Amino acid sequence: MTTMTNSSVVTDQAEAAWQPPQRSGPKPILWLTAILAVGLSLFQLYSAGIQPLGLFYQRSIHLALIMMLAFLIFTPFGKPRGPIGALVDTVFFCAAAYSGFYLVYNLDAIFARAGFWSQTDIIVGIITTITLLEASRRAVGLGLTIIGSVAIIYALAGARGTLPWIGEFLPGILNHRGYTLERLAAQLYLGQEGIFGLPLGVAATFVFIFVLFGAMLEVTGAGKFFIDMAFAATGRQRGGPAKAAVLASASMGSISGSSIANVVTTGAFTIPLMKRLGFKPAQAGGIEAAASTGGQIMPPLMGAGAFLIAEYTRVPYLDIVKVSVFPALLYFATVYLFVHIIAIKQGMKGLERNELPVLRDVMARGWFFLAPLLMLVVLLVMGLSPMRVGFYAVTSIILVAGLNGLWLAYLRGQASGQIATELVAAIKLGVVRLFQGLELGARNAIAVSIACGVAGIVVAVVGLTGLGLKFSSMMIAFSGGNILLALLLVIIASLILGLGLPVTASYIVLIVLVGPALTNEFGIPLLIAHLLVFWYSQDSNVTPPVALAAFAAAAIAGSKTMETSVQSWKFAKGLYLIPLFMVFNPEIIMGGTLPVLLWNGFLIITALAAFAASIEGFLFTWMKPWMRALLALAVIGVFYPSFISEVISVTVMLVLLAINFVQHRRHPEEVTA
């Protein structure tokens, strides 16, 4: 794969050929799983780039295949299947298949009934809902299943509902009329807001195609290429591997859209090297977790956030991407600065030149991986739909990787005198990698699609019962009309939801519940309210006691999970401050005059630098406690919605940072004392 003679750890690891994970289980099950996964990916490519399908056709087929895969991959209790487990899986597998088949086959008749649902419609709706909840328990976790089940019970509670006695225990503000099982099942299965509603629609179109794009990048070696680029750019700097983790997570995380997947891919390289340089294990894991979480807020994919926000706000997807770039860069810059400060404080050095890949060589063997990304950006700017752009991105990465493989095989054949043999071997390997990528893309999409399906249940119940307006009233009552207290309630709610929900589902549920209050009662612009909730929904990845990304990083770093999550929480503070700044300075998102934009940009950059210095007690050199306290107060003052307060605060920050710089110039020997 390369002509480099460098034998460094970084290069050896980064250049290793992608290996598919080892699968265990009966061969018929593995073959059936592979066939369905490849079939799902091909179906998605067909509907994205060749022949778009109707709403219910697309979503029902997608969810049926996703659930079928879930019951093949995930056993009932996490153990190898016994006879009873095999029987249970067979029943659910058939139920999943029938849920999609019934809707597709009878769709015209269902539309003709126009709301007068048959008994069979209701029964299939109940079967589909139960099947989805069981798939959620296996693929996503018990927490999301419980939330979906509680939502269903809540809808059935009430004087006219199937479970009127439960309504007697509900507080007055949460009480509602109640709905029958038939009415709820019809809404969940056949309604525009339900299982096949907007969340699943986004997952079944935009999100899947970009998840598949990320899988193709992974199997073709593009992920290793981006990691090598990051190491080549920053490896010799102080704390180089940690800075490379930030850059690699920004590049790969923006495509993969999963913070945990980002941790286990880039972290496998960066965490051991950070530890070797002198970072404590918990620090190394925390840095990687914080950086990987940033991938969820980095365009173009933003997890599934960019597409969901665009659908909910009716703001064009490209505009969402444009306004999200600067805040995302601010987040990564904050993590990068924390890393730099720690490296200087601890007297760290970078890696040696012979331990790092050479940027020129990295580009020479992988420059073509940049072509699909550039094409993706160009096509989005041209106004093509994200789904069609994703289709072109997937096909282009397959094309360029295939051509590169054939070219390398031709060169090897010229050297060995066996051109035909090398070309045949390269074609066989390319076909294998293609099917591996198609399977991996489908596997990676299971969790997010199922989560969006269950989120549709919650959205339907909120709409039926009016819970969103009631929750907004509760939020206003608890906060007393104070916007800071209201935002604190949003953070607490996102943490609680994060205990059981993945980020995508947490965002959907939270925006349905608190969105009306943020926009209607507190006057926050709609787009900023959605970005705020989406950013805060990420905190379950890095905030104790949940910190899912930090737990994954701790496993690689060999550190304690709670200690690692505390470190990740510290490094990811931009996750809380930047959305808060958006609320009080909406111009950085909504636009404004050039002087206002420049002032706000300067303000937030200075505040984040001062915040990092205050937390670490160090920037150019060590800081006195009184300086740290004043810096912290100045950072708080920046968020007060007053121009005079902003001017005073930024002046204090600049003076204190200047004093710190002068102290460093006078006593440079004290830096690592």
matplotlib code that plots the C-alpha trace (Angstrom):
import matplotlib.pyplot as plt

x = [0.0, 2.9, 6.5, 7.5, 10.3, 9.2, 8.5, 6.9, 4.0, 1.8, 2.5, 2.3, -1.0, -2.5, -1.5, -2.7, -5.4, -8.9, -10.1, -13.7, -14.7, -15.0, -18.5, -19.6, -22.7, -24.2, -23.1, -26.6, -27.4, -24.3, -25.0, -28.6, -27.4, -24.9, -27.5, -30.1, -27.6, -26.2, -29.8, -30.8, -27.8, -28.5, -32.2, -31.2, -28.8, -31.5, -34.1, -31.5, -30.0, -32.1, -35.8, -37.2, -40.0, -43.2, -43.0, -44.6, -43.0, -39.5, -39.9, -41.8, -39.3, -36.4, -37.7, -38.7, -35.2, -33.6, -35.7, -35.0, -31.3, -31.6, -33.2, -30.5, -27.6, -28.8, -29.8, -32.7, -30.5, -27.0, -26.1, -25.8, -29.3, -30.8, -33.9, -36.2, -34.2, -34.2, -38.0, -38.5, -36.2, -38.0, -41.3, -40.0, -38.1, -41.3, -43.3, -40.7, -40.9, -44.7, -44.9, -43.3, -44.9, -48.4, -48.1, -46.5, -49.0, -52.1, -51.1, -53.6, -56.4, -55.4, -55.5, -58.9, -60.2, -59.3, -59.2, -61.7, -59.1, -59.9, -59.3, -56.4, -54.8, -55.0, -53.6, -50.7, -50.1, -49.9, -47.6, -45.3, -45.1, -44.2, -41.7, -40.1, -39.8, -38.2, -35.7, -35.0, -34.3, -31.7, -30.1, -30.3, -30.8, -33.5, -33.8, -35.3, -37.7, -38.9, -39.4, -41.4, -43.5, -44.2, -45.3, -47.8, -49.1, -49.5, -51.5, -53.8, -54.4, -57.3, -61.0, -61.8, -58.7, -58.1, -56.4, -58.6, -57.4, -53.8, -55.1, -56.3, -52.7, -51.5, -51.1, -53.7, -51.3, -50.4, -54.0, -55.7, -58.8, -57.1, -57.1, -58.2, -55.7, -57.2, -56.9, -53.3, -52.2, -53.7, -51.9, -48.5, -48.7, -50.7, -50.4, -48.2, -46.9, -45.9, -43.4, -43.2, -43.1, -40.4, -37.6, -37.7, -38.1, -34.8, -33.1, -34.4, -33.2, -30.5, -28.9, -28.5, -26.8, -24.3, -23.7, -23.1, -20.6, -18.8, -18.6, -17.2, -14.6, -13.6, -13.3, -11.4, -8.8, -9.8, -10.2, -6.5, -5.6, -7.3, -5.6, -2.2, -2.8, -3.6, -0.4, 1.7, 0.4, 0.6, 2.7, 5.9, 4.2, 3.8, 1.2, 1.1, -0.9, -3.6, -3.8, -4.0, -6.9, -8.7, -8.1, -8.8, -12.0, -13.1, -12.5, -13.8, -16.4, -18.1, -18.7, -19.2, -21.7, -21.1, -19.1, -18.6, -17.5, -15.2, -13.6, -13.0, -11.5, -9.3, -8.8, -7.2, -4.3, -4.3, -4.9, -1.8, 0.4, -1.0, -0.2, 3.3, 4.0, 3.0, -0.7, -2.4, -4.7, -7.9, -6.6, -6.0, -9.4, -11.1, -9.4, -10.4, -14.0, -14.4, -12.9, -15.0, -18.2, -17.4, -17.8, -21.5, -21.8, -19.3, -20.8, -21.6, -23.4, -23.6, -24.8, -28.3, -28.7, -28.3, -31.0, -33.4, -33.0, -33.5, -36.8, -38.1, -37.2, -37.7, -34.4, -32.4, -29.9, -27.0, -27.8, -27.8, -24.3, -23.1, -24.1, -22.8, -19.3, -18.1, -19.5, -18.1, -14.7, -14.9, -15.6, -12.6, -10.4, -11.3, -10.4, -7.2, -6.3, -6.9, -4.5, -1.9, -2.0, -1.7, 1.2, 3.1, 2.3, 3.7, 6.7, 5.7, 7.5, 6.2, 7.0, 10.3, 10.3, 11.1, 8.0, 5.6, 4.2, 5.4, 2.7, 3.9, 3.9, 0.5, -1.0, 0.8, -0.9, -4.3, -5.0, -7.9, -9.9, -10.3, -12.1, -15.5, -15.5, -14.8, -17.5, -19.9, -19.4, -19.7, -22.9, -24.5, -23.6, -25.1, -28.4, -28.8, -30.8, -28.7, -29.9, -28.8, -25.5, -25.0, -25.6, -23.0, -20.6, -20.9, -20.5, -17.5, -15.6, -16.2, -15.0, -11.8, -10.9, -11.4, -9.4, -6.6, -6.6, -6.3, -3.5, -1.5, -2.1, -0.9, 2.3, 2.9, 2.2, 4.8, 7.4, 6.6, 5.8, 2.3, 0.0, -3.1, -2.7, -2.4, -5.4, -7.6, -6.6, -7.3, -10.7, -11.6, -10.4, -12.3, -15.6, -15.1, -14.5, -17.5, -19.8, -18.1, -18.8, -22.4, -22.9, -21.1, -23.2, -26.4, -25.1, -24.0, -27.5, -29.5, -29.3, -30.1, -33.0, -34.6, -34.1, -35.8, -38.7, -39.2, -38.8, -41.7, -43.8, -43.0, -43.6, -47.1, -48.0, -46.9, -49.1, -52.1, -52.1, -50.8, -47.9, -45.6, -47.6, -48.1, -44.3, -43.7, -46.1, -44.2, -40.9, -42.1, -43.4, -40.2, -37.9, -40.1, -39.6, -35.8, -34.1, -30.9, -33.0, -34.9, -31.7, -30.5, -33.7, -33.0, -29.5, -30.8, -33.6, -31.0, -28.9, -31.8, -32.9, -29.3, -29.4, -31.5, -31.6, -29.0, -28.2, -30.6, -33.6, -32.7, -32.8, -36.1, -37.9, -36.4, -37.2, -40.8, -41.1, -39.2, -39.0, -42.4, -41.4, -37.9, -39.3, -42.8, -42.2, -38.5, -38.2, -35.2, -35.1, -36.4, -33.1, -31.0, -33.5, -32.9, -29.1, -29.2, -31.2, -29.1, -25.8, -27.1, -28.3, -24.6, -23.7, -24.6, -21.5, -19.1, -21.0, -20.9, -22.5, -23.5, -20.6, -21.0, -18.1, -15.9, -16.7, -15.6, -12.4, -11.7, -11.8, -9.1, -7.0, -7.3, -8.5, -11.4, -14.6, -15.7, -12.3, -12.2, -15.8, -14.8, -11.8, -14.0, -16.5, -13.8, -12.4, -15.9, -17.0, -17.5, -20.5, -22.3, -20.8, -21.1, -24.8, -25.3, -23.5, -25.7, -28.8, -27.5, -25.7, -28.0, -26.1, -23.5, -26.2, -28.9, -26.5, -25.9, -23.8, -20.1, -18.9, -21.4, -20.3, -16.6, -17.2, -19.2, -16.6, -13.7, -15.8, -16.5, -12.9, -11.4, -13.9, -13.2, -9.4, -9.9, -12.2, -9.6, -6.8, -9.0, -9.8, -6.2, -4.6, -2.2, -1.8, 1.6, 2.8, 1.2, -1.6, -2.2, -5.5, -6.9, -6.2, -8.1, -11.0, -11.2, -10.9, -13.9, -16.0, -15.1, -16.1, -19.5, -19.8, -19.5, -22.8, -24.7, -26.8, -25.3, -22.8, -21.1, -20.8, -19.2, -16.7, -15.7, -15.4, -13.3, -11.1, -10.5, -9.7, -7.3, -5.5, -5.1, -3.9, -1.4, -0.1, 0.3, 2.2, 4.6, 5.2, 6.1, 8.6, 10.3, 10.5, 10.3, 12.0, 9.0, 6.7, 7.2, 8.2]
y = [0.0, 2.4, 2.8, 4.5, 3.0, 4.7, 2.0, 4.3, 3.2, 5.8, 4.8, 1.1, 1.4, 4.0, 2.1, -1.3, -2.6, -2.4, -5.6, -6.5, -7.3, -10.9, -12.2, -15.2, -17.4, -20.0, -19.5, -19.4, -16.5, -14.7, -15.2, -14.1, -11.0, -10.1, -10.6, -8.4, -5.7, -5.5, -5.6, -2.7, -0.6, -1.3, -0.4, 2.9, 3.7, 2.9, 5.1, 7.9, 8.1, 6.2, 6.0, 7.9, 6.1, 7.4, 8.3, 5.2, 2.8, 4.1, 4.2, 0.9, -1.1, 0.6, -0.1, -3.6, -4.5, -2.6, -4.6, -7.8, -7.1, -6.2, -9.6, -11.4, -9.5, -9.0, -12.1, -11.8, -11.6, -11.0, -14.7, -17.3, -18.4, -21.5, -23.2, -20.8, -17.8, -19.0, -19.4, -15.9, -14.4, -16.2, -14.8, -11.2, -11.6, -12.6, -9.8, -7.3, -8.5, -8.6, -5.0, -3.7, -6.1, -5.4, -1.6, -1.8, -4.4, -2.7, 1.0, 1.9, 0.2, 1.9, 5.3, 4.5, 3.8, 7.3, 6.9, 4.1, 1.5, -2.2, -4.5, -6.0, -2.5, -2.1, -5.6, -5.1, -1.6, -3.2, -5.9, -3.4, -1.2, -4.2, -5.4, -2.0, -1.7, -5.1, -4.2, -1.0, -3.0, -5.1, -2.6, 0.7, -0.2, -0.7, 3.1, 4.0, 1.1, 2.2, 5.8, 4.6, 2.2, 5.0, 7.3, 4.6, 4.0, 7.8, 8.1, 5.3, 6.9, 9.2, 9.2, 8.0, 5.9, 2.2, 2.7, 5.3, 4.2, 5.4, 8.9, 9.2, 9.2, 11.9, 15.5, 17.9, 19.6, 16.2, 14.9, 14.4, 12.8, 9.5, 7.4, 3.9, 1.2, 1.2, 5.0, 5.0, 2.0, 3.6, 6.9, 5.1, 2.9, 4.8, 8.4, 11.1, 11.6, 8.2, 5.4, 6.4, 10.1, 12.7, 11.3, 7.9, 9.7, 11.6, 8.4, 6.4, 8.9, 11.5, 9.8, 6.3, 7.4, 9.5, 6.6, 4.4, 7.0, 6.9, 3.1, 3.2, 5.7, 3.3, 0.2, 1.9, 3.3, 7.0, 7.0, 6.0, 8.7, 11.4, 10.2, 10.1, 13.7, 14.8, 13.2, 14.6, 18.1, 18.2, 15.2, 17.2, 19.9, 19.7, 17.1, 16.3, 13.0, 14.8, 17.6, 15.0, 13.4, 16.7, 17.2, 13.5, 13.6, 16.8, 15.2, 11.7, 12.5, 15.0, 12.1, 9.1, 11.0, 8.8, 9.9, 6.4, 5.1, 8.0, 7.1, 3.5, 4.3, 7.4, 6.6, 3.2, 5.2, 8.4, 7.3, 5.0, 7.7, 10.3, 8.1, 7.5, 11.2, 11.7, 12.3, 10.5, 7.7, 9.5, 12.7, 10.8, 9.2, 12.5, 14.4, 11.7, 11.6, 15.4, 15.6, 12.7, 14.3, 17.4, 15.2, 15.2, 19.0, 19.3, 19.7, 18.2, 15.3, 16.5, 13.0, 13.2, 16.7, 18.8, 16.9, 16.8, 20.5, 21.3, 19.3, 20.7, 24.4, 24.4, 26.1, 24.7, 22.0, 24.0, 27.0, 24.8, 23.6, 27.2, 28.6, 25.5, 25.7, 28.5, 27.2, 23.8, 25.2, 27.2, 23.9, 22.1, 25.2, 25.1, 21.4, 22.1, 24.9, 22.7, 20.1, 22.8, 24.2, 20.8, 19.8, 23.0, 22.7, 19.1, 19.9, 17.5, 17.3, 16.1, 12.8, 12.5, 13.1, 9.4, 8.4, 10.3, 9.9, 12.5, 14.8, 14.6, 10.8, 10.7, 13.0, 11.0, 7.8, 9.1, 12.5, 11.0, 10.5, 14.3, 14.3, 12.8, 15.3, 18.2, 17.0, 16.6, 20.3, 21.5, 19.6, 20.9, 24.5, 23.9, 23.1, 19.3, 17.5, 16.0, 12.5, 12.8, 14.3, 11.4, 8.9, 10.7, 10.7, 7.0, 6.1, 8.4, 7.0, 3.5, 4.7, 6.5, 3.7, 1.1, 3.0, 3.5, -0.2, -1.1, 1.3, 0.0, -3.6, -2.6, -1.1, -4.3, -6.4, -4.4, -5.0, -8.7, -9.4, -10.7, -7.8, -10.0, -11.9, -8.7, -7.1, -10.1, -10.2, -6.5, -6.8, -9.7, -7.7, -4.6, -6.6, -8.0, -4.5, -3.2, -5.8, -5.3, -1.5, -2.1, -4.5, -2.2, 0.8, -1.1, -2.3, 1.2, 2.5, 0.1, 2.0, 5.4, 4.2, 2.2, 5.2, 7.5, 5.0, 5.0, 8.7, 8.8, 7.1, 9.8, 12.6, 11.0, 10.8, 14.4, 15.6, 13.5, 14.5, 18.1, 17.2, 19.6, 22.7, 21.3, 20.7, 24.3, 25.6, 23.6, 24.9, 28.5, 27.9, 26.3, 29.0, 31.9, 33.4, 33.5, 32.4, 31.2, 29.0, 27.7, 26.8, 25.0, 23.0, 22.1, 20.9, 18.8, 17.3, 16.5, 14.7, 12.7, 11.7, 10.9, 8.1, 6.0, 7.7, 8.1, 11.7, 11.8, 10.5, 12.8, 15.8, 14.9, 14.3, 17.4, 19.8, 18.6, 19.2, 22.4, 23.9, 25.8, 27.4, 28.5, 30.1, 31.4, 32.3, 33.2, 34.7, 32.6, 32.3, 29.0, 27.9, 28.9, 27.0, 23.8, 24.3, 24.9, 21.7, 19.7, 20.8, 20.1, 16.7, 15.8, 16.2, 12.6, 11.6, 13.5, 14.4, 12.3, 10.0, 9.0, 9.9, 7.1, 8.3, 8.7, 5.2, 3.9, 5.9, 4.7, 1.1, 1.9, 4.0, 1.5, 4.3, 4.5, 5.4, 8.1, 9.8, 9.7, 11.2, 14.0, 14.8, 14.7, 17.0, 19.5, 19.5, 19.7, 22.8, 24.6, 22.3, 24.5, 27.9, 28.2, 27.5, 30.0, 32.6, 31.9, 32.7, 36.1, 37.0, 35.5, 37.5, 34.8, 32.4, 34.7, 37.2, 40.9, 43.8, 43.1, 45.1, 43.2, 39.9, 40.7, 41.9, 38.8, 36.6, 38.3, 38.2, 34.5, 33.6, 35.7, 34.3, 30.7, 31.3, 33.0, 30.3, 27.6, 29.6, 30.1, 26.4, 25.3, 28.2, 28.6, 30.1, 31.5, 30.7, 29.9, 32.2, 33.5, 32.4, 36.0, 36.2, 32.9, 34.2, 37.5, 35.7, 33.5, 36.5, 38.3, 35.2, 35.2, 39.0, 38.3, 36.4, 39.3, 40.9, 44.3, 46.0, 47.8, 44.5, 42.9, 45.8, 45.7, 41.9, 41.7, 44.5, 42.6, 39.4, 41.1, 42.8, 39.7, 37.6, 40.4, 40.3, 36.6, 37.0, 39.6, 37.3, 34.5, 36.7, 37.8, 34.3, 31.7, 29.2, 28.9, 27.5, 23.8, 24.5]
z = [0.0, 0.4, -0.5, 2.7, 4.7, 7.9, 10.5, 13.1, 15.3, 13.7, 10.2, 10.8, 12.5, 10.2, 7.0, 8.1, 5.7, 7.0, 8.5, 9.0, 12.5, 13.4, 13.3, 15.4, 15.1, 12.7, 9.1, 7.7, 10.0, 9.0, 5.3, 5.7, 7.7, 5.0, 2.2, 3.9, 4.8, 1.3, 0.0, 2.2, 1.1, -2.5, -2.0, -0.4, -3.2, -5.8, -4.1, -3.5, -7.0, -9.5, -8.7, -5.6, -3.9, -2.2, 1.5, 3.0, 0.5, 1.3, 5.1, 5.5, 3.5, 5.2, 8.8, 8.0, 6.7, 9.6, 12.2, 10.4, 10.7, 14.3, 15.2, 13.2, 14.8, 18.4, 20.4, 22.9, 26.0, 24.7, 24.8, 22.1, 20.9, 22.4, 21.0, 22.8, 21.7, 18.1, 18.2, 19.7, 17.0, 14.2, 15.4, 15.6, 12.3, 10.6, 12.3, 11.1, 7.6, 7.6, 9.0, 5.9, 3.4, 4.7, 4.3, 0.9, -0.5, 0.9, 0.7, -2.0, -0.1, 3.2, 1.5, 0.0, 3.5, 4.4, 8.2, 8.5, 9.5, 9.4, 12.3, 10.4, 10.1, 13.9, 14.6, 12.3, 13.9, 17.3, 16.1, 14.4, 17.5, 19.8, 17.3, 17.1, 20.9, 21.1, 18.3, 20.2, 23.4, 21.6, 19.3, 21.3, 24.9, 27.5, 28.3, 24.9, 25.0, 28.4, 27.2, 24.2, 26.4, 29.0, 26.1, 24.9, 28.4, 28.9, 25.7, 26.9, 30.3, 30.8, 31.2, 27.6, 27.2, 27.4, 30.8, 32.6, 36.1, 35.4, 34.5, 38.1, 39.3, 36.9, 38.1, 36.8, 34.3, 32.8, 32.6, 29.2, 27.7, 26.9, 23.7, 22.9, 21.8, 18.3, 17.9, 19.2, 17.0, 13.9, 14.7, 15.3, 12.3, 9.7, 10.8, 9.3, 12.9, 14.2, 13.6, 9.9, 10.6, 10.0, 12.3, 10.5, 7.2, 7.7, 8.9, 5.9, 3.3, 4.2, 7.2, 5.8, 2.6, 4.5, 7.0, 4.0, 2.7, 6.0, 5.9, 2.3, 3.5, 6.3, 4.2, 1.4, 3.8, 3.8, 7.5, 7.9, 5.3, 7.4, 10.6, 8.9, 7.7, 11.2, 12.6, 9.8, 10.5, 14.3, 15.4, 16.1, 18.2, 21.9, 22.7, 19.0, 19.2, 21.3, 18.8, 16.0, 17.8, 17.7, 14.0, 13.0, 15.0, 13.3, 9.9, 10.4, 13.0, 10.6, 8.2, 10.5, 12.7, 15.7, 18.7, 20.0, 16.6, 16.3, 19.7, 18.8, 15.4, 15.9, 19.6, 18.8, 17.4, 19.4, 23.0, 23.2, 21.7, 24.1, 27.0, 25.6, 25.5, 29.1, 29.2, 32.1, 30.9, 32.0, 30.2, 27.0, 27.1, 28.0, 25.2, 22.6, 23.9, 23.8, 20.3, 19.0, 20.4, 18.3, 15.2, 16.0, 15.6, 12.7, 9.2, 6.7, 8.6, 12.2, 13.2, 11.8, 13.2, 10.0, 8.2, 11.2, 11.9, 8.2, 8.2, 11.4, 10.8, 7.0, 6.7, 3.7, 4.6, 3.1, 5.3, 8.4, 7.3, 6.7, 10.1, 11.9, 10.7, 12.9, 16.2, 15.4, 14.7, 18.0, 19.8, 18.3, 18.9, 22.6, 22.9, 21.0, 23.3, 26.4, 24.9, 24.1, 27.7, 29.3, 27.0, 27.9, 31.6, 31.7, 29.6, 26.8, 23.5, 20.1, 18.4, 16.5, 12.8, 12.0, 14.1, 11.9, 8.4, 5.9, 4.7, 1.1, 1.1, 2.8, 0.1, -2.7, -1.7, -0.7, -2.3, -4.3, -1.1, -1.1, -4.4, -3.1, -0.2, -2.5, -4.9, -2.0, -1.0, -4.6, -5.3, -2.1, -3.0, -6.4, -4.7, -5.2, -2.6, 0.2, -0.6, -4.3, -3.2, -0.8, -3.7, -5.9, -2.9, -2.3, -6.0, -6.4, -3.4, -4.9, -8.2, -7.1, -4.7, -7.4, -10.0, -7.4, -6.6, -10.3, -10.8, -7.9, -9.1, -12.6, -11.1, -9.1, -12.2, -14.2, -11.5, -11.2, -14.8, -13.9, -14.8, -15.5, -12.2, -10.1, -11.9, -11.3, -7.6, -7.3, -8.8, -6.4, -3.5, -4.7, -5.0, -1.5, -0.1, -1.9, -0.3, 3.1, 2.8, 1.9, 4.8, 7.2, 6.2, 6.9, 10.2, 11.3, 10.5, 12.6, 15.9, 14.5, 12.4, 15.2, 17.6, 15.1, 14.8, 18.6, 18.7, 16.3, 18.9, 21.4, 18.8, 18.1, 21.7, 22.4, 19.5, 20.5, 24.2, 23.9, 26.2, 24.4, 25.4, 29.0, 29.3, 28.1, 30.8, 33.4, 32.1, 32.3, 35.8, 37.1, 35.6, 36.6, 33.2, 33.6, 30.4, 32.2, 34.5, 31.5, 29.7, 32.8, 32.8, 29.1, 30.1, 33.0, 30.7, 28.1, 30.6, 31.9, 28.4, 27.6, 30.2, 27.8, 24.4, 21.7, 20.7, 17.7, 19.7, 22.6, 20.3, 18.7, 22.0, 23.7, 20.9, 20.7, 24.5, 25.1, 21.6, 21.8, 25.1, 23.9, 20.8, 21.8, 25.5, 25.6, 22.1, 21.0, 17.2, 15.9, 14.3, 17.4, 19.6, 17.5, 17.5, 21.2, 21.9, 19.5, 21.0, 24.6, 23.5, 23.0, 26.6, 27.5, 25.6, 27.9, 31.1, 34.2, 35.2, 31.6, 29.3, 26.8, 24.6, 27.6, 28.7, 25.3, 25.5, 29.1, 27.8, 25.3, 27.7, 30.6, 32.9, 35.4, 33.6, 36.1, 36.1, 32.3, 32.0, 34.4, 32.1, 29.0, 30.7, 31.3, 27.8, 26.3, 28.1, 24.7, 24.3, 27.0, 26.5, 22.7, 22.5, 25.4, 23.4, 20.4, 22.5, 23.7, 20.5, 17.8, 15.1, 14.8, 13.5, 12.1, 10.5, 11.0, 9.9, 9.4, 12.5, 14.7, 13.3, 13.8, 17.3, 18.3, 16.7, 18.6, 21.8, 21.8, 20.7, 23.5, 26.1, 25.2, 25.4, 28.8, 30.0, 29.2, 30.9, 34.0, 34.2, 33.8, 35.7, 32.8, 29.3, 28.6, 32.2, 35.5, 36.8, 40.3, 41.9, 41.8, 38.1, 37.5, 39.5, 37.6, 34.3, 35.3, 36.3, 33.0, 31.0, 32.8, 32.1, 28.4, 28.4, 30.0, 27.3, 27.5, 25.2, 28.2, 30.1, 27.0, 26.6, 30.3, 30.3, 27.2, 28.4, 31.7, 29.8, 27.5, 30.3, 32.4, 29.4, 28.5, 32.1, 31.8, 28.6, 30.1, 33.1, 30.7, 28.8, 32.1, 33.6, 30.8, 33.0, 35.2, 32.5, 33.5, 37.1]

ax = plt.figure().add_subplot(projection="3d")
ax.plot(x, y, z, "-o")
ax.set_aspect("equal")
plt.show()
